[in-house]
Amino acid sequence: MKGSEDVLVYLHASIIAKLYNAFPTVSPIESNLFWTKFLKLVQSDVYAKNINLGPITFIVNFTESASVTTFSYLESTHLEDFFSKRNQSNILYIDLLGNSFDPSPFSDQNIKNLEDVAESSAANDYLYIFVRGNELKITHKQVIIKDIPDFYSLNRVGHIKALLPIHEYRKLLDKHYETEIKGERGIEYWQNKSNYELIAAPENKFRKKLANFLENNLSGGFIDEECRNNNTNDRNDVRVITVPNHDVYIIEIKWVGKSVGSNYDGTHAHVKANEGLHQLNLYIDSEPRCISGILLIYDARKNQEDFKFNPDMKDWKLNISNPPIVLDLDPISSSEKAKEIVKKAK
């Protein structure tokens, strides 16, 4: 069905790393085969014909193989047999090949919603794929790995037609700024706008927001999950790993200006920017697969000026983004600026 290849690419780009972290024994080839069959299954005529029968949950055991190997529930003909015979349970407990375990420990259970998924997934190490209508939720240990409201059309999930590869990072970061940063459209970062004061530790919010944005707008790559961990405050970088060649792009995040508890204004701003450059150099030296290091600076200074870098930008390493990307954080909204212009005109 049209769109299934886009869905497959999107799934692989956004969840393959998370699945590998949870199930390291599953090879990329096995993962590719599983998701190819599964996506064809939910987009098949058999599923469409039974779509109104209510939700169905595939609980996947990636560490064991079912004893029954004569057929696979990843094939539409056998799924149709399940629909015709199912009674109380709406759960298919399967292995990597789609074979059902018999007897199933879930044979007397019924998962009706995500609350049921969360409760059930807390007690085991299986992957839960909850399918309801055109909706698809992939969960592991109560954490939703991927949420797809409509697997026939990804327009509401990351806007598949607008996805960009990481080597077009300037366009990606421009979009991130326009849709989520400018005027606090997607994240609140000001503590006191009149004083140009950011919230405490704003780098944590900036880093997580950027990682989430890239996950939904990036093609051909996935995000290193460590960048969302609060325990890694000493590592402010967001790392993107491309698929399938595993090239690395490192985005080092810095902010300048004032926040609750910190002051990187005046000369301190230049020191902070140079600190980011120094860290990028260290990361690149220790990461042989690094294609590009990108210095991203969130600038909350009241009196903004060009950064003074040491060494001069002409002496930067070739694989460091030059010039760096600076996102202006302005507490005055466009409408307020317009009012000020009108006042001055009068």
C-alpha atoms as one frame of an Amber mdcrd trajectory, in Angstrom:
protein
   0.000   0.000   0.000   1.197   3.525  -0.803   3.178   5.056   2.033   4.350
   1.814   3.627   7.969   2.344   2.546   7.956   5.829   4.090   6.560   4.396
   7.310   9.245   1.718   7.347  12.022   4.276   6.835  10.560   6.469   9.569
  10.293   3.597  12.024  13.835   2.420  11.401  15.291   5.911  11.673  13.600
   6.618  14.974  13.434   3.346  16.921  16.232   1.060  15.725  18.674   2.425
  18.309  16.167   2.102  21.145  15.310  -1.450  20.148  18.984  -2.312  20.000
  19.527  -0.931  23.495  16.621  -3.021  24.801  17.306  -6.134  22.696  20.997
  -6.156  21.657  20.794  -9.727  20.366  18.414  -8.724  17.565  20.429  -8.003
  14.427  19.558  -5.145  12.047  18.697  -7.746   9.392  16.244  -9.497  11.715
  14.785  -6.143  12.764  14.346  -5.086   9.150  12.580  -8.346   8.294  10.266
  -8.127  11.305   9.168  -4.521  10.665   8.772  -5.081   6.937   6.364  -7.956
   7.578   4.581  -6.191  10.416   3.904  -3.001   8.459   2.622  -4.980   5.494
   0.379  -6.839   7.917  -1.327  -3.803   9.440  -1.742  -2.277   5.990  -3.199
  -5.466   4.507  -6.799  -5.998   3.376  -7.205  -8.602   6.124  -6.507  -6.091
   8.868  -8.589  -3.385   7.171 -11.555  -5.776   6.996 -11.351  -6.484  10.740
 -10.303  -3.015  11.843 -13.569  -2.364  13.714 -13.269  -5.441  15.936 -11.305
  -3.459  18.490  -7.646  -3.134  19.444  -5.105  -5.913  19.100  -1.768  -6.097
  20.896   1.295  -7.961  19.661   3.571  -8.843  22.564   6.958  -9.721  21.086
   9.488 -11.899  22.887  12.804 -11.200  21.181  14.858 -13.537  23.379  13.012
 -16.846  22.868  11.578 -18.831  19.973   8.091 -20.319  20.024   7.831 -24.080
  19.612   5.166 -23.716  16.937   6.972 -22.953  13.682   4.436 -24.041  11.081
   2.973 -20.572  10.539   3.532 -16.938  11.425   1.004 -14.363  12.617   2.984
 -11.822  10.626   1.318 -13.356   7.562  -2.114 -11.867   6.779  -3.784 -15.263
   6.172  -2.951 -16.448   9.676  -3.982 -13.131  11.207  -7.373 -13.603   9.565
  -7.625 -16.983  11.266  -6.902 -15.314  14.610  -9.638 -12.732  14.045 -12.186
 -15.432  13.185 -11.418 -17.539  16.265 -10.467 -15.061  18.963 -12.636 -14.914
  22.046 -11.731 -13.116  25.257  -8.108 -12.260  24.559  -6.986  -9.723  21.979
  -3.285 -10.461  22.533  -0.872 -12.256  20.222   2.263 -13.335  22.092   4.843
 -13.973  19.355   8.549 -14.405  18.719  10.755 -12.553  16.252   9.374 -14.598
  13.344   5.751 -14.060  14.351   5.207 -17.562  15.687   2.786 -17.735  18.611
   3.786 -19.247  21.949   1.539 -22.064  23.091   0.340 -22.035  25.763   0.353
 -18.241  26.036   0.572 -16.605  29.498  -1.679 -13.850  28.121  -4.468 -16.099
  26.820  -6.992 -14.885  29.412  -6.046 -11.193  29.253  -7.498  -8.329  27.245
  -5.628  -5.075  26.592  -8.115  -2.307  25.876  -5.986   0.853  26.079  -2.547
   2.271  26.827  -3.126   2.086  30.574  -3.471  -1.674  30.198  -0.315  -1.733
  28.081   1.624   0.176  30.729   0.436  -2.088  33.519   1.242  -5.273  31.630
   4.605  -4.137  30.203   5.978  -3.164  33.617   6.319  -6.786  34.673   8.370
  -8.167  31.744  10.977  -7.379  29.103   8.769  -7.801  26.025   7.976  -5.293
  23.298   4.303  -4.261  23.111   2.817  -3.191  19.779  -0.666  -1.812  20.420
  -2.770  -1.441  17.265  -6.160   0.291  17.345  -7.666   1.362  14.052  -4.893
   3.187  12.172  -3.100   3.938  15.445   0.172   2.248  16.384   1.972   2.504
  19.756   5.256   0.704  20.435   6.032   0.317  24.142   8.774  -1.273  26.227
   8.624  -1.350  30.027   5.944   1.375  30.215   7.898   3.700  27.908   6.318
   4.531  24.542   9.130   4.115  22.019   7.095   5.332  19.084   3.619   6.825
  18.734   2.062   6.765  15.262  -1.533   8.092  15.164  -2.061   6.987  11.547
   0.191   4.414   9.876  -1.516   5.009   6.530  -0.370   8.617   6.535   2.471
  10.119   8.522   1.409  13.724   7.962   0.550  14.051  11.674   3.727  12.332
  12.835   6.853  14.258  12.031   5.540  15.353   8.610   7.296  12.636   6.650
   7.433  14.682   3.429   9.473  17.394   5.189  12.060  15.117   6.794  15.663
  16.146   6.194  18.982  14.277   6.495  21.411  15.446   9.151  23.899  16.824
   6.600  21.265  19.534   6.005  21.555  20.485   9.659  21.302  24.224   9.016
  17.841  23.803   7.485  16.860  21.468  10.335  18.006  23.913  12.992  16.320
  26.838  11.217  13.073  24.851  11.338  13.686  23.993  15.006  14.120  27.706
  15.754  11.070  28.877  13.821   8.673  26.211  15.105   9.788  25.705  18.709
  12.229  28.345  19.968  11.350  31.729  18.503   8.987  33.497  20.872   8.816
  30.423  23.164   6.578  28.665  20.645   7.412  25.164  21.849   9.348  25.594
  25.054   9.255  28.051  27.948  12.762  29.178  28.804  12.404  32.681  30.285
  12.217  33.068  34.062  12.049  36.876  33.984  11.665  38.492  30.560  12.115
  42.066  31.730  15.482  41.133  33.262  16.507  38.897  30.341  16.825  36.022
  32.794  16.458  32.379  31.726  15.227  29.520  33.900  17.767  27.549  35.935
  19.864  25.079  33.897  18.191  25.960  30.563  20.627  23.703  28.684  18.674
  20.652  29.852  15.457  21.913  28.241  17.243  23.047  25.080  18.991  19.687
  24.695  15.880  17.556  25.220  13.740  19.758  23.008  16.269  19.596  20.201
  16.595  15.816  20.520  12.810  15.387  20.356  12.592  17.715  17.359  15.287
  15.844  15.451  13.639  12.500  16.165  10.468  13.700  14.417  12.128  15.656
  11.599  15.258  13.666  10.769  15.619  11.128   7.973  18.284   8.459   7.693
  19.530   8.608  11.259  18.746   8.275  14.953  19.489  10.199  18.143  21.904
   9.044  20.828  19.620   8.608  23.856  22.234   9.740  26.403  21.553  13.347
  25.476  18.132  13.128  27.187  19.515  11.780  30.452  19.489  14.258  33.337
  22.498  12.449  34.784  24.676  13.654  31.907  24.603  17.380  32.594  28.331
  17.503  31.916  27.621  16.340  28.349  25.462  18.874  26.593  25.925  17.475
  23.094  23.283  15.858  20.907  24.670  13.073  18.759  23.117  11.882  15.519
  24.147   8.534  14.013  23.289   7.952  10.374  21.728   4.774   8.990  23.128
   2.542   7.580  26.749   3.793   7.513  26.870   4.997  11.175  28.533   8.350
  10.535  28.393  10.638  13.586  27.289  14.270  13.784  27.815  16.046  17.104
  25.821  19.142  18.084  27.400  20.901  21.053  24.863  23.098  22.848  25.826
  26.272  24.706  23.777  29.184  25.955  24.914  32.680  26.866  23.280  35.435
  28.860  21.838  35.173  32.365  19.815  32.488  34.086  18.679  31.724  37.606
  21.989  30.988  39.306  24.350  31.598  36.347  25.760  34.527  34.402  27.404
  34.134  31.000  27.068  37.730  29.839  29.702  40.197  28.674  33.156  38.636
  28.409  31.802  35.448  30.017  29.719  34.855  26.886  32.828  34.692  24.721
  34.472  32.314  27.186  31.396  30.059  27.091  31.325  30.009  23.284  35.030
  29.109  23.162  34.384  26.372  25.712  31.930  24.835  23.260  34.488  25.018
  20.461  37.120  23.375  22.675  34.735  20.551  23.625  33.879  19.944  19.974
  37.567  19.594  19.178  37.949  17.014  21.940  34.879  15.072  20.803  36.057
  14.999  17.198  39.536  13.847  18.186  38.041  10.953  20.155  35.336  10.045
  17.604  36.862   8.746  14.342  33.455   8.450  12.659  32.560  12.093  13.263
  31.643  13.796   9.989  30.780  17.162  11.452  30.839  19.004  14.764  28.205
  21.717  15.094  28.383  24.486  17.688  24.833  25.630  18.524  24.537  28.684
  20.770  21.286  29.898  22.329  21.885  33.633  22.772  19.845  35.285  25.561
  22.029  38.389  25.950  20.292  41.746  26.056  23.160  43.346  24.145  24.122
  40.775  21.536  27.426  41.003  19.697  29.586  38.743  17.542  31.560  36.112
  19.415  35.334  36.374  19.669  36.743  32.937  19.017  40.223  31.667  19.762
  41.537  30.452  17.388  40.089  32.651  14.671  37.306  30.924  12.716  39.506
  30.597   9.627  41.714  28.205  11.631  38.896  25.874  12.750  38.984  22.211
  11.823  37.373  21.503   8.478  34.723  19.246  10.007  33.539  21.883  12.501
  30.557  23.884  11.295  31.763  27.334  10.325  30.232  29.721  11.183  28.536
  28.377  14.324  24.760  28.486  14.534  23.370  31.156  16.870  19.702  31.175
  17.891  18.553  34.548  19.265  16.328  34.357  22.337  14.326  37.567  22.437
  11.830  38.126  25.292   9.975  40.757  23.258   7.377  39.175  20.997   6.834
  40.270  17.395   3.494  41.850  18.295   5.072  43.868  21.112   7.817  45.032
  18.759   5.198  46.121  16.252   3.463  48.165  18.954   6.766  49.831  19.838
   7.331  50.756  16.193   3.852  52.264  15.976   4.462  54.307  19.145   7.732
  55.662  17.794   6.081  56.522  14.484   3.490  58.618  16.306
